[in-house]
């Protein structure tokens, strides 16, 4: 069957190729007295192909029902029906995988909650077919953007002894017997573990990425990251994918420019390459999605400091659920007000208070703020976060000591400040957050194939 035709290629044909063969899964069967119609989809595109058969041809086929897998041959002919260019006049039909009335996707529409409960089957639905085709295309676009700019792709480790964010929300990796772990002075002796120290699943590839940036100048990572955060919100998952570039000989302004170029590229790529699926999202998931994406692709990206942003929010006299105060992190409601009411478009907020940001961010000359940036977009708020990294060994050591981070565990990270240090910067973009923005899907569980959330690792 390797010489089969994809439905995408057949529907795009300008002239009939004649006799063809297709394979796919039945979306619907309509049987008449003389003629029957089968809607077949193979996942290559959103649209399905209609197979037209004499009802007698189907009479003895067992298991021909919604969900069944078929191998069909026939002549591709111009369709007299509205809304489709071609249909397949059936010659032979084989049921390679039968289905019956217990197949869960019998109805044309199901709630997203129900489809999450059958994550192993939901890719066959229209909604998730569109989501995961777009996810595939955008994953390719990530590599294309950075590769065309000469970046080196680095596969940073999934198992690590370092907590980049310092929040302690790491999944532990151990071979120790949980019922009888080795103890020293009443504490687990991690020296007896597989790696000889306490390790976990990574929360970020940034620290290792910085090492490679001081050898290759421009690098990026794109891989899975993990947070053992007991959160059941629509924006959090225990396993998700992160895109994290690091650029040497760069400051915060360079970092903002790269983030702007990257986000604009990804949005433009989706509009150019995923039009059919985006049309579905625009019609069924988020009204006005296409308008939003076109506006972002053409928008001017504004830039304000955190201090200026706080002043603008206070000046607005708007009553927020979380009061605005200098020194506190901006909440989603503040971020959306900035993008939707004040700037009417994307905006970078830079130079955040030092005490609310991570140890590795470079101190500004005012000794109150750091060279950090968040890119905020309408309807979502923060979509990218990053900073210029602290390149001075002494300052970094002092910041680590102030935050209780043991320097001995991070000597390898400090080494790049000892030998050949340079200004460098980077950012992180959660791939699923980007997909939520591009599709209009409101729950992170609906843009990742098999979501991992508290109490859910079933599939």
N, C-alpha and C positions, 0 to 999 in steps of 0.2 A: 504493500500500500504506500510505499515511499514515493511513488509517482502520482500520488493523489494531488488534486488541485485544492488550494485553500479557497474558502468562500470569499475572502477579501479580494483575492486576485480575480476571481470570476466576476464579482460584482463591479470591479473596476474596468473590466474588459470593454473595449470600444466596438469590437466585432466578435461574433460568436466563434469560439475555438472548435465548435462541433461537439464530438463525443468527449465527455469528461468523466472523472470519478471523484467523488467527495466522501468524506467521513466526518461524522459529528454526532451531536446529541440532539434528540428530539425535544423541541420546545412545545409543539402542539400537533395534534392529528385531527383532521376534520374529514369524516367519511360520508360520502354521498352514495346514492344508489349506483351511479355510473362512474363518477370521478371522485378521487380522494386527494387531499392536500396535506403535506407534511412540512412543517417548519423546522429547518435544520440549522444548527449553529455549531461552529467548530472552534470558537474563541478567537479566531484571527481578527475579527472586527465586531463592532456592535451589532450590525445588521445580520439577519439570517437569510438563508436561501430557501425558496419555496420549491418543494418537489411535487410534481403533478403525476398522478398514477391512475390507471384504470382500477377501480375498486376491486375487480377480480384478481389483480396482481397481488393484493395484500391479504386476500381471504385466508390463506393458510400460514401466515406469518405469526408465530407465537411470540409474545413479549413485545410487540410493537405498541408502544405507549409513550407518554411524556417521560423523558429521562432515559429512554433506551438509546443505545449506541448503534449507529447504522453505517454500512458501507454501500454506497449507491453509485450506479453508472447511468448515464443518459445523455441526451442532447441538450445543450444549453441553447434556449430559444428566447426570443423577445417576449416579454410578458405583456399580456393584454390588460393586466390589473394595474390600477393606479398605485404609485409610490414605489415601484420596483422596475428596474430595467430588464432583468433576466429571471427566468425560472428554468428548472430542470425537468425535461420530459423524461420520466423514469423508464429505464430499460431493465435493469436488474437491481434487486435490493436484498441485502443480507443483514439480519439482526445479529450484530457481533456481541451485544450485551443487552439482555432483555431487562425490562422494567415492568412494574405492575402498579396497581392503584395505591400501594403504600409509599410510593416515592414522595418525599416530603414537599417537593416544589411543584405541586399540581396547579396551584392558583397562579395567576399572573402577577399578583402583588403580595408581598409578605412584609411584616414589620422588620425593621433592622434588628430589634431585640430578638425576634424569632430566628432570624438568619444567623445571629451570633451563636445561637445554641446548636447550629449545624454548620459550624465553620468549615467542616470538611466538604460540604456540598455547596456552600454559598457562592463559590466562584462561577457556578453555572447560571446564576441569576444575572439579569441585565445590569443591576446596580454594581455588583461586585466584579462582574466581567469588565465593566468600564473602569472601576477603581484600579484593578490590578494590571490592566493594560497600560493605564497612565503611569502607574508606579514603575512598571518596567521601562517605559520610554524615558521617564525622568531620571531613573538611575543611570541610564546610558548618557543622558544629557549632563549629569554631574561630571562624569569622567571626560566627556567631550570638552566641556568648558575648561577644565584645568589642564588637560593634555594639550589643547591648542595653545595654551599660554606657557607651556614648557614646565609645568609643575611635575614633580615626582610623586607617584602614588606609593604611600607607605602603609603597610599592614601592621598596625600597632597591636600589642598583645591584648588578648581577652582576659587572661589570668594575670593579675598584678598584685604587688604588695603595697601599692600606693593609692591613696584616696585623693584624687585630684581636687575634688570639691571640698574635702575636709568635713563633710556632713555625717560621715560614719554610716551611710546608707548603702553598704556594700553587701552583696551576697557572698557568704563565706565558701571557699573551696578548700576541702579538707578530706583526707583519707583516715583521719583518726576515728576510733570507735566512740560514737557519741555517748554510749552508756558507761564507758570506762576510759575516758581520755587521760593521757599522762599528765600528772600534776607536779608542780614545783611551788612550794610554799602556798598551796591552796589554789594556784592558778594554772590554767592549761599551759603546758610546755610545748609551744609551737615548734620548738627545735626538733621534736619527734615527728613532726608532720612531713608530708611528701616533699615539700619545697624547703623545709627547714625554717620556715617563718610563717607568720599569719598572712594569708593571701585571700583574694576575692575576685569577683568578676568586675571588670573595669567600668568606671562611670564616665570615662573620657580618655581619648587617645592623645590629649593635648601635650602632656609632659614629655612623652616619648617623641611626639611630633616636633617639639622644640629642638630636641637633639638632632634630628635629621635636617631641620631648617638651617642649623649651623654648619652643615656639610654640603647641602644641595641648594641652599638659598630659598627655593620655593617648593613646598610640599603640601600634600593634603592627605587626610585619612577619610575613609568612608566605610563604616562598619558598625556592628552591633555594640550597644552599651547597655548597662543595667543599673537599676536603682531599686534597692530593697525598701521602698517607701510604701507604707500601708495606706495608699490613697485610692479611692474609687471614683475620682472625678473623671470627667469626659476628656481631660487633657493629659492624663498621666497613665503610663504603662510601665511595667517592671522591665521590659525589654523593648528597646527601640534603636533606631539607626541614626548615627550622627555624621555630619559632614564637617570636617575641621581642617581648614587650611592654616598653615603657618608661613609667614613671609619674613625673610631676613632683610636687613638694611631698610627697615620700614618703621614708620611711626603711626600714630592713631589716625591721621588723615589718610594715609595710604590704606590702612585697614578698612576704613569706612568706604573708600572708593571701590576696593575689591568686593566688599559686601554688596554695594549698590550694583555693580556690574554683574555679579553673580545672580542676585535675585531677579534683576531685569532680564537676564539671559534665560533663566529657568521659566519665567512667566511667558516670555516671547516664544520659547521653544514649545511649550505646551499649546499655545494658541496656533502655532504653525503646524505642529505634527500630530496633535490629538483632537482635532476639531470635532470629529464625530462623537467622541466620548464627552467632550466638554459641552456639546449641544444637549446631550442627555442630562448632564448635571444642571445646566442652566434651566432646562424645562422642568425637571422633576425634583431636584435637590435644593438649589438656591436660585431663586428668581433674581436676575440681574448679575449673575456670576460673570458672564462674558464682559459686560460693561465694566465691572470691577477690575477684571484682569487687564483689559485694554487700557483702562485709566492708569493702572499701576505701571504697565510697560512704558507708558509715555510720560509718566509723572516726573516732576522735579522733586528730588529727595532733599528736604530741608535739614538743617543742622542747628541744634541748640544745646547749650550746656544743661546739666541737671539743675543748676541754680536758676537759670533762666526759665526752665520748664516749671519749676515749683512756683516761681513768681507769676507766671502766666496762669497757672491753675488757681492760685490764690486770688488773683485779679478777677477771674471769671465769676466769683461769688457763687459758683455752683455748689450745691450740697452733695457731698460724696458720702458713701457708706463708710469709707475709711478716710479720716481727715488728712489733708495734705500738710506735711510738715517737713522742713529741711532736715535731712539726716535720716529720714525713713525711706524705705524703698517705695518706688512707684507701684501702685496696684493696677490691675487690668483696666479698671474703670478710669483711672487717671490717664493711662496710655491711650485708651480709645478716645477720650475727650480731646487729647492733644491732636490725634490724627484726624478725627472726624469733625471736630468743632472749631479748632484753632487753625490747623494747617491744611485741612481738607486733602490730605495725602500722606505719604510716608515721611517719617522724620527720624533722624538720628538724635538720640539724647546721649551726651558725652559727659565725662568728668564727674563721676559719681563720688559721694562721700567715701573716704577710705575705709571706714569701719564697717561698711555693709558689703564690701567686695572681697574677693579672694586674695590670698597672700602674694600671688605671683604677678599681680597687676602693678604697673609702674607708678610710683608716686609723682604727682605734679609738684611744681615749685612751691605752691601754696601750703604744702604739707597737710592739707585737709582732704584733698580729692586725689583720685587716681585716673589714669588715662584709659578709662573704660568707655565702652559704647554699647548701646542697645538700638537696634533698628526696629521701629514701631510702624505697623501698617494698619489701615482702617479695618474695622470689624474684628480684629484679632488682638492687636497690641503688639507685644514683643514677638518677633519672629527670628531675630538673630541677636546673639550676644557675644561680645568679644572685648579685647583690650590690647594695648601695647604691653609687652611683658617687661618685668624688671630685669635689666641687663647688668646692673651693678651688684657684684658679689656681696659687699658689705651691707648694702641696703636690704638685699634679699635675706641675708642671714638675720638681720635685726627684725625684719617683719615676721620671719618664721618663728623666731624666739618669742616675740610678742604674742603670737597666736598659739604657742605651745606645740609647735611642730618640731619633732626631733631632727636635728640636722644630720645626725648619723644615718638615718634612714634615707636621706635624700642627697647624699654626697654625689651620686652620679648626676643628679639634676644641677647641683651647684658647680660641678666641674665645667660646664659650658660657660659659666661666668668667670671661671679661673683662667681658662685658656681660649683665647680668640673670641671673646664676647663681642656681641654687636647688637644694636637696636633691632628688635623684631616684634612682630605682632601676629595676631590670629583671631579667629572667631569660630563659633559653633552654631550650626543650624540643625535642628531636629528634623530629619527627613519626613517623619509623619506629620509634624506641624505644617511643613510646607505642603504636603499632600492635602491636608485638611483645608488649607487656604485655597488650593487650586481646584478642589472638587466641590467645596461647600459642605462636605461631610462634617458633622458637628462632634463626632466621638472618635477619639484616636483608635478605638477598637475596630473601627470600620475602614481603616486605611492600612492595616498591617495584616498579613495573611492569617497568622495564628496568634492572637493577642495573649500576652501574659500579664495578668492582673491578679491582685490578691485573691486567692482561692480558685484560680483558673489557670490550669496548665493541662487541660484535658486532651487537646488534640495535638 
